[in-house]
Amino acid sequence: MGTLWSQERSPEGELPNEWGRRWTVAGQVLMAVLIFGLLLGSSVLFVYIFGSCGPRPCETPVCLALLAHYLASGNTSVDPCTNFFTFACGNTKGTSNSFQTLAKENKNRLRRVLEAPDIWHPDSGEEKVFKFYSSCMNTSAIEAAGAGPLKHIIEELGGWRISGNWTSLDFNRTLRLLMSQYGYFPFFRAYLHPHPNSPHTPVIQIEQPEFDIPLKQEQEQKIYAQIVREYLAYLNRLGTLLGGDPVKVQQHASMSISITSRLFQFQRQAQGKLFQIVTIAQLQEMAPAIDWLSCLQAMFVPMSLSPSQPLVVHDLEYLKNMSQLVEEQLLTHRDFVQSHMIFGLVGTLSRALDSNFQEAHRELIQKLRQLTERPPMPTYPRWMKCVEETGTYFTPTLAALFVHEAFSRNTQSAAMELFSAIKDTLFSRLQRLPWMNEETRKEAQERFTQLQVKMGAPEWALKPELAKQEYSDIQLGPSFLQSFLSCGRSLRARIVRNLLHPFPHHRWHVFPWGVNAYYSISDHVVVIPAGLLQPPFFHPEYPRAVNFGAAGSIMAHELLHIFYQFLLPGGCPSCDTHALQRVVLCLENHYAAFPLPSGTSFNSSHTFLENAADIGGLAIALQAYSKRLLWHRGETTLPKLGLSPRQLFFRSYAQVLCRETGSQDSQDTHSPPTLRVHGPLSNTPAFARHFRCPHGTLMNPSIRCQLW
């Protein structure tokens, strides 16, 4: 029975299996169709979403202008893996200086504003600004006046013997006028400055004068003699322009050079001496030729001085010797002393005189630079000189005009957003520095959170009513020289008043239209002027790669100045000094391995701190940019360059540092421009990855250093 049952059930039992096989095949087909549909839909969705997020060409006017700038400045025929500096900066016409180019463009903006018709209101602070600039540009009137305004000043000082009219006035009276009215210091310099020691309250400081002749102790006798001959020819030319008798001019010019040479010898003997604190009365005893109280009182009018007033004196021995020389000359050659002072005054005022005096001074400077093997001084158009003079004397008004013209609220907001991204990235990196222990890390973070940032222009510079008040003592005319002198007196009085009164904000060390950001140790503030946040360094419409690579790396560089002291020997006793020393040595070797253009040299130890800021600035800006790419879609790039966004980031970083690869100033704490580009980029693995640099090439070395 059991077997029969199984035989009878067998056909019925086969029916579900057959249907199962059929449904399995159909299910597989349906599943394949479904998967294919999902894949097709996903690919469409992927293209829709990520295609729209991919880099699109930025073709706005500002981007096309930037593209033209990049195309004109670079040399894409060079392999970026072997010489990225030339790839970014080395066009066929030579390398331009990015910062100088931007500074010139900022002055051009001010020029356009200052030459715009009828944009100022009568009896306003702006009125004097525009009239001064117009007077400076009126070369016809300056040429027509000739030496007349200057001769009038010389007559007020008592004249001089080379022109036949000379009145032997009191020496100290003449010295007071030269210092207070004309800002000229023939025998010493006096200025108000914070005390060298704490609490850094303002105090009058006395220093040696600045000489027009570039005299140096190590100069050969032959070069020294040539310098003296050129300067003698210049003084003879000045005397002739002022109507002096050629024989007398030659005699007085020679004596003036003799006095200068003696003063220089005193200065050289006193070099390296520390400053001393003395009272006016004590200085009067040690250097009696100068009536110190009356001269300093005339110079610092808002102050009330007395014989017990303390002074900071640099190189007291120089002042003693100078006083003795003046006394000797006044006893035997009083007229020569007078001529010496007037010669110096004329040289100081030459930039406010007609073309004869300006050309004489320019030729002297060029010849002296040639003799001392320095590059020729560049020539600037008249409008640029007038913009600079106007900016010096009317900073608040020009700051407001520049910000209104070139630093809109939109630009400021975008710049602050960029700065916040850089700042946040640096703060997070402090958590992971291997050479910092917890104590140092906490100190660094506290210092970082207390930092202030000033961006654009100072608060006080944007107040029109303040400008009108500050310019109230300026009298313009009748000649440009008189306007120039009145503005100078006003500025000097303004500086003294500002130093004497408490100031709630940081005093900016740069003009708002300037291009140099900086970190102030004393006020713990980073200053980023509006002039720096301009094309081609920054614009709200630029691809983010450009803004982060150019302006962002500069911001990060300045922020790292906060931690300089940690990198100095003994500056971070609680750090892992062995780990820090290893990375310091690594960086020095890293920079020393790069080839330099012929005639260029540098000391890696001397430039270490700036190298560290360059490398860290690039790393921080790159990380901040990469983080932005994760959170923001719609990245753009520049058309026709053939660069991905990250490649554009690196190109923009290098573009900022484009500069002539000529002789390096021995006092410059930065590396030569090629090293400022190659050093940080070759230390960044992402650069070699995105430019596909073969291992072992200049920009993809086998060893890298991680400081930040």
Secondary structure as GFF3:
##gff-version 3
##sequence-region A 1 708
A	DSSP	alpha_helix	2	53	.	.	.	ID=ss1
A	DSSP	beta_strand	56	57	.	.	.	ID=ss2
A	DSSP	alpha_helix	61	73	.	.	.	ID=ss3
A	DSSP	alpha_helix	84	89	.	.	.	ID=ss4
A	DSSP	alpha_helix	98	114	.	.	.	ID=ss5
A	DSSP	alpha_helix	125	137	.	.	.	ID=ss6
A	DSSP	alpha_helix	139	145	.	.	.	ID=ss7
A	DSSP	alpha_helix	148	156	.	.	.	ID=ss8
A	DSSP	beta_strand	159	160	.	.	.	ID=ss9
A	DSSP	three_ten_helix	161	163	.	.	.	ID=ss10
A	DSSP	beta_strand	165	166	.	.	.	ID=ss11
A	DSSP	alpha_helix	171	182	.	.	.	ID=ss12
A	DSSP	beta_strand	189	194	.	.	.	ID=ss13
A	DSSP	beta_strand	202	207	.	.	.	ID=ss14
A	DSSP	alpha_helix	221	241	.	.	.	ID=ss15
A	DSSP	alpha_helix	246	270	.	.	.	ID=ss16
A	DSSP	beta_strand	276	279	.	.	.	ID=ss17
A	DSSP	alpha_helix	280	286	.	.	.	ID=ss18
A	DSSP	alpha_helix	292	299	.	.	.	ID=ss19
A	DSSP	beta_strand	310	313	.	.	.	ID=ss20
A	DSSP	alpha_helix	316	332	.	.	.	ID=ss21
A	DSSP	alpha_helix	334	349	.	.	.	ID=ss22
A	DSSP	three_ten_helix	350	352	.	.	.	ID=ss23
A	DSSP	alpha_helix	355	371	.	.	.	ID=ss24
A	DSSP	alpha_helix	382	393	.	.	.	ID=ss25
A	DSSP	alpha_helix	395	406	.	.	.	ID=ss26
A	DSSP	alpha_helix	409	429	.	.	.	ID=ss27
A	DSSP	three_ten_helix	430	432	.	.	.	ID=ss28
A	DSSP	alpha_helix	438	449	.	.	.	ID=ss29
A	DSSP	beta_strand	452	456	.	.	.	ID=ss30
A	DSSP	three_ten_helix	459	462	.	.	.	ID=ss31
A	DSSP	alpha_helix	464	470	.	.	.	ID=ss32
A	DSSP	alpha_helix	480	500	.	.	.	ID=ss33
A	DSSP	beta_strand	518	520	.	.	.	ID=ss34
A	DSSP	beta_strand	525	529	.	.	.	ID=ss35
A	DSSP	alpha_helix	544	547	.	.	.	ID=ss36
A	DSSP	pi_helix	548	552	.	.	.	ID=ss37
A	DSSP	alpha_helix	553	560	.	.	.	ID=ss38
A	DSSP	three_ten_helix	561	563	.	.	.	ID=ss39
A	DSSP	alpha_helix	564	567	.	.	.	ID=ss40
A	DSSP	alpha_helix	577	592	.	.	.	ID=ss41
A	DSSP	alpha_helix	608	631	.	.	.	ID=ss42
A	DSSP	beta_strand	636	637	.	.	.	ID=ss43
A	DSSP	alpha_helix	645	656	.	.	.	ID=ss44
A	DSSP	alpha_helix	673	682	.	.	.	ID=ss45
A	DSSP	alpha_helix	685	690	.	.	.	ID=ss46
###
